[in-house]
């Protein structure tokens, strides 16, 4: 199928589930630490989660592979924070309807 015909169709088979598992573990850690859906109510969430993402990126770039608090890879936390940024930037208004 051409790209023009696929526009708007989500091909979930493209999601690497083995990598997504790490992201879900990071999300689960955050849910236990804070609350399950508290990330949705963070004021200025786009900026807050961008900052958190960049903090994990800086640690990873400095050679620190695992987050000291969770024991999970910084990359997993980066991906979780990226999802939160996407939600705050693109989905929050839709969720409020």
C-alpha positions in Angstrom: 0.0 0.0 0.0 1.4 3.4 -0.9 2.1 6.1 1.7 -0.7 8.2 0.4 -3.2 5.4 1.0 -1.8 4.6 4.4 -2.1 8.2 5.7 -4.0 8.2 9.0 -3.8 4.4 9.4 -1.8 3.3 12.5 0.2 0.1 11.7 0.7 -1.1 15.3 2.7 -4.1 14.0 5.6 -1.6 13.5 5.9 -1.0 17.3 8.8 -3.1 18.6 7.1 -4.7 21.6 10.4 -5.8 23.2 11.6 -2.2 23.4 8.1 -1.0 24.4 8.2 -3.3 27.4 11.1 -1.2 28.8 9.0 1.9 28.4 6.0 0.3 30.1 8.3 -0.6 33.0 9.3 3.0 33.3 5.7 4.1 33.2 4.8 1.5 35.9 7.6 2.8 38.1 6.3 6.4 37.7 2.7 5.2 38.4 3.9 3.6 41.7 5.9 6.6 42.7 3.4 9.3 41.8 0.0 8.2 40.6 -1.3 6.2 37.6 -2.5 9.1 35.5 -1.0 12.1 37.4 1.2 13.0 34.4 -2.0 14.2 32.6 -2.6 16.9 35.3 1.0 18.3 35.4 0.8 22.1 34.8 2.9 23.0 31.8 3.4 19.3 31.2 5.0 19.8 27.8 7.8 21.8 29.3 8.1 19.7 32.4 8.4 16.4 30.6 10.7 17.9 28.0 13.0 18.9 30.8 12.8 15.4 32.4 13.5 13.8 29.0 16.6 16.0 28.5 17.8 15.1 32.0 17.7 11.4 31.2 19.4 12.1 27.8 22.2 14.1 29.5 22.8 11.2 32.0 22.8 8.6 29.2 25.2 10.7 27.0 27.5 11.0 30.1 27.7 7.2 30.1 25.2 6.5 32.9 23.0 3.7 31.4 20.7 3.1 34.4 18.6 5.5 36.4 19.8 5.4 40.0 16.3 5.6 41.5 14.5 3.1 39.3 17.3 0.9 38.1 15.8 1.1 34.7 17.5 2.3 31.5 17.6 6.1 31.0 16.5 5.4 27.5 13.2 3.9 28.8 12.5 7.0 30.9 13.3 9.2 27.9 10.8 7.3 25.8 8.1 7.6 28.5 8.7 11.3 28.8 8.6 11.7 25.1 5.2 10.1 25.1 4.1 12.5 27.8 5.3 15.4 25.7 3.4 14.2 22.7 0.3 13.8 24.7 0.5 17.3 26.2 1.3 18.8 22.9 -1.1 16.9 20.6 -3.7 15.0 22.6 -4.6 16.9 25.8 -7.2 19.1 24.1 -8.8 16.1 22.5 -8.9 14.3 25.8 -10.6 17.3 27.5 -13.5 17.1 25.0 
